[in-house]
Amino acid sequence: MNIKPTRMDKVVLTINYVLLYLAVLVILVPLVYVVIASFMEPTALLNKGISFNLSDYSLEGYKLILSNEAMLRGFVNAVFYSSAFAFLTVAVSIFAGYSLSVDEFVGKKFFMTVFVFTMFFGGGLIPTFLVIKQLGMLNTVWAIIVPGAVSVWNIILARTFFKGIPRELNEAAKVDGASEMLIFFRIVLPLSKPIIFVLALYAFVGQWNSYFDAMIYLDNVKLYPLQLVLRSILVQNQIDPGMITDRTAMAEMKRLSEIIKYASIVISSLPLIVMYPFFQKYFEKGVMVGSLKS
């Protein structure tokens, strides 16, 4: 049955479309500006703004960054940290979430209370640093991968998703003689792709954009992730004008700083932009199912 929209419906839809287009513009315009600016000569960008003259474009920023050994090493480190962190986070979240979703699990209320308690009361930076140091993980890759792998929010999201899977499947499998491990790996996991991909995406993106933990726990520059290398490059190029008396050198330093800034943003964002379309089909279903039920 077709319902004819009222005048008020049309007004609301029009307002929604206008707000939606404005939100898209707010997100899209800075992205397009940064991508175009990363290919432009800094002098032309500063003097003319975005230009369509081909002579104003250059690949100098990308050449400078990609010829930097620390940058390539940081990229490889970031891929490793993010992948390992995502794998560990997903493993912990789905095992803990599934256990807490099973009614027969003794003590699940106690564990949930303990988990939720840590969401409101944390140890703080210094106690956490001392724990990492006492465990011997300081200045190792484990200091980046292990401490944040247990996320209570992800566990709750996984538990809620598993509670949405019909228990009749488990009961039918038990009647056929399946054990809990067989049920989990052969029945539950294949049905849990949306929540697994969502948790992996959350963890990967969070670790990819993170640099604070590496700055606190790592001294060896060879272990630095990409974001920390980018930060070092940008900070090194921000020279106090009072320290440079040669105006030509200061202008060149400013030019290099501008060209590296935009190119580094594009390079650091590229893996996430490439990865997101492959996860998109699972993202909406995993988030909605995991967050709405219970």
C-alpha positions, 0 to 999 in steps of 0.5 A: 500500500502506497502512503502519500507523504504529507506536507510535513513529511516532505519538509522533514525529508528535505531538511534531512537531505540538506543536513546529510549533504552538508555533513558529506561536504564537511567530511569530503572537502577537507579530504579532497583538499589534503589529497590535492595539496599533497601533490602541489608545490608548497609555494604555489599552494601558499600563494594561490591555494588549490590550482588546476595548473599542472606546473604547480604539481609535484611528487617531491613530498612523496619522494622525500617520505618514501626515500626515508628509511625510518618511514618505511620501517615505521610503516612495516612496524605499524602494519605488524602492530595493528595486525597482531593487536587486531588478532589478539583483540578479536581472539580475547573478545570472542572467547570471553564474549562467548563464555559470558553469553552461555547461561551455564557458565558459572560466575559470569555475573562476577566476571562481568562485574569485574570487567565493568568495574575496570571501565570506570576505574583505571590504574592510570599512566604511572602504575600501568608503566610500572606494570609494563616495566615489571613484566619486562615488556618495556622497549619490546613489541609486546608493550604495544600489542598486549596491554590494550588487547583486552577491551571490555567494550569489545567483550560486551559487544561480542557477548551481545552478538553471541546471545542473539544466536539461537540456542536451539542450534547448540542444543541440536548439536549437543543432541548429536554428540558435539562438544562445546569446543566443536559447537564453538568452532564449527557452528558459532564462529562461522555465524559470527563473521560480522562481529569478528570483522567489526572488532578487527576493524576497531582494533586495527584502526585504533592501533594504526592511529595510536602513537602515545603508547609507543612514545611512552614504552619504546626507546628503540627508534627501530621499533617506532610505528608509522605515526610516531615516525610521522610525528618526529618528522613533523616536529623536526621540521617545526623550527623556531624562526628565532633560531634561524637568521638565514631567511632563505633557509627558513623559507626552505624549511617551511616549504619542506614542512608543508609538503611533507605534512600533506603527503604524510597524512595521505600515506598514513590514511591510505591503508585504512581507506583501502581496507574499509570497503572490504569490511563495510558489508559486515560493519553495519550488521555487526555493530547493529546486531551487537549493540541493540540486543539485550 
